């Protein structure tokens, strides 16, 4: 399926200018005595597709969960679009952010999870329109028009009146992608979005994401073990180990001429 013909009307996300969109500044996250992120610094520019790779437990998904404020950093700060995410300025001081501030900054972020997390009591169309109506304040008519465009984009027009349980796993994940895009996020977070799918359903979901990556300017931050997909869609690849970025660069460099021995070991195990 090609999304090209639908993207002009679907307008997946706001225009981007290549400026810094995400900044982690000395971010540390611990779970008990286990340090998952260790004084992490990294940035993502708007319009870029950045993939995080590395062994399980290296901190990749924790980064996405911090951006969604499902977790909070123990140390350091995170900015999205130039605004602090979990802190805010009070005079000259930086203090923990209130829920209103965090919610306002977080609305620029969409996420597709490993599990589909659809509302089981809502049909496909309402799953996609619910948040734009109640969070963004869109009219029901405008939200439904956009939902139709996005469901066409992901190839599910004929399924809009079905409940999630009537769909395959791959179809449910495509609904989840449309639902995330319906919020017009500046950045789309993808957390191992094919890991819960049967192998024969993986290709269809990855094809949808490839179309979005190749034909829009939406910023993507992706955690995946699908290395061919990472090679296809990424502007930059970051190799994580023990909560730190040990190597980064364009996919052709990371996948063909990695400099770090740990990167070579990891890629030899997964490729």
Residue pairs with C-beta under 8 A, 6 or more apart in sequence:
1 155
1 204
1 207
1 208
1 211
2 211
3 10
3 153
3 154
3 208
3 211
3 212
3 215
4 211
4 215
6 149
6 152
6 153
7 153
7 215
7 216
9 149
10 146
10 149
10 150
10 152
10 153
10 181
11 184
12 153
12 181
12 184
12 212
12 216
12 218
13 181
13 184
13 185
13 186
13 188
13 216
13 217
13 218
13 219
14 184
14 186
15 217
16 46
16 47
16 186
16 217
16 218
16 219
17 46
17 47
18 45
18 46
18 47
18 48
19 45
19 46
20 43
20 44
20 45
20 46
20 82
21 44
21 45
21 46
21 80
21 81
21 186
21 187
21 219
22 43
22 44
22 67
22 78
22 79
22 80
22 187
22 221
23 42
23 43
23 78
23 79
24 40
24 41
24 42
24 43
24 63
24 76
24 78
25 41
25 76
25 77
25 78
25 79
26 39
26 40
26 41
26 75
26 76
26 77
27 37
27 39
27 40
27 41
27 66
27 73
27 75
27 76
27 77
27 78
28 35
28 37
28 38
28 39
28 40
28 73
28 74
28 75
28 76
29 35
29 36
29 37
29 59
29 62
29 66
29 71
29 73
29 74
29 243
30 36
30 74
35 243
36 57
36 59
36 62
36 243
37 59
37 62
37 63
37 66
37 73
37 243
38 59
38 242
38 243
38 244
39 75
39 76
39 244
40 59
40 63
40 76
40 243
40 244
40 245
42 238
42 245
42 248
44 50
44 187
44 219
44 221
45 219
46 186
46 187
46 217
46 219
47 217
47 218
47 219
48 219
48 220
48 235
48 236
49 213
49 219
49 220
49 222
49 233
49 234
49 235
49 236
50 220
50 221
50 222
50 234
50 235
50 236
50 237
50 238
51 222
51 223
51 224
51 230
51 233
51 234
51 236
51 237
51 238
51 251
52 60
52 63
52 221
52 222
52 223
52 237
52 238
52 240
53 60
53 224
53 225
53 227
53 230
53 237
53 238
53 239
53 240
53 254
53 266
54 60
54 239
54 240
54 241
54 266
55 241
55 266
58 240
58 241
58 242
58 243
59 240
59 242
59 243
59 244
60 223
60 240
61 191
61 192
61 223
62 71
63 221
63 223
64 111
64 189
64 191
64 221
64 223
65 71
66 72
66 73
66 78
66 86
67 78
67 80
67 85
67 109
67 111
67 187
67 189
67 221
68 106
68 109
68 111
68 189
69 85
69 86
69 102
69 106
72 86
73 86
77 84
77 85
77 86
77 87
77 94
78 84
78 85
78 86
79 85
80 105
80 106
80 108
80 109
80 186
80 187
81 105
81 108
81 186
83 104
83 105
84 94
84 97
84 105
85 97
85 102
85 105
85 106
86 96
86 97
86 102
87 94
87 95
87 96
87 97
88 94
88 95
88 96
88 97
88 98
88 101
89 95
97 105
107 135
107 136
107 183
107 185
108 185
108 186
108 187
109 185
109 186
109 187
109 189
110 180
110 181
110 183
110 185
110 187
110 188
110 189
111 180
111 188
111 189
111 190
111 191
112 173
112 176
112 177
112 180
112 188
112 189
112 190
112 191
112 193
113 176
113 191
113 193
114 191
114 192
114 193
114 195
114 196
115 196
116 164
116 169
116 172
116 173
116 175
116 176
116 196
117 176
118 127
118 164
118 172
118 175
118 176
118 179
119 126
119 127
119 130
119 164
120 163
120 164
120 165
121 163
122 130
122 163
123 160
123 161
123 162
123 163
124 151
124 156
124 159
124 160
124 161
124 162
124 163
124 164
124 167
124 175
125 144
125 147
125 148
125 151
125 160
125 161
127 164
127 175
127 179
128 143
128 147
128 150
128 151
128 175
128 178
128 179
128 182
129 140
129 143
129 144
129 146
129 147
129 182
131 179
131 182
131 183
132 138
132 142
132 143
132 146
132 147
132 182
132 183
133 139
133 140
133 143
135 183
136 183
136 184
138 146
143 182
146 182
147 160
147 178
147 182
148 157
148 160
150 178
150 181
150 182
151 157
151 159
151 160
151 175
151 178
153 178
153 181
153 208
153 211
153 212
154 174
154 175
154 177
154 178
154 208
155 174
155 204
155 208
156 171
156 174
156 175
156 178
159 166
159 167
159 171
159 175
164 172
164 175
167 175
168 201
169 196
169 197
169 198
169 201
170 197
170 198
170 201
170 202
170 204
170 205
173 193
173 194
173 196
173 197
173 201
173 205
174 204
174 205
174 208
176 193
177 193
177 205
177 208
177 209
177 212
180 188
181 188
181 212
181 218
185 218
186 218
186 219
187 218
187 219
187 220
187 221
188 212
188 218
188 219
188 220
188 221
189 220
189 221
189 222
190 209
190 220
190 221
190 222
190 223
190 224
191 223
192 223
192 224
192 225
193 205
193 209
193 224
194 201
194 202
194 205
194 206
194 224
194 226
195 225
197 205
202 226
206 226
206 229
209 229
209 233
210 229
210 232
210 233
212 218
213 220
213 232
213 233
214 233
220 233
222 230
222 233
222 234
224 230
225 270
227 255
227 267
227 270
227 271
230 237
230 251
231 251
231 252
231 255
234 250
234 251
235 250
236 248
236 249
236 250
236 251
237 248
237 249
237 250
237 251
237 254
237 255
238 245
238 247
238 248
239 245
239 246
239 247
239 248
239 254
239 258
239 260
239 262
239 263
239 266
240 246
241 262
241 266
246 260
246 262
246 263
247 254
247 258
247 259
247 260
247 262
247 263
248 254
254 263
254 267
255 267
255 271
258 264
258 267
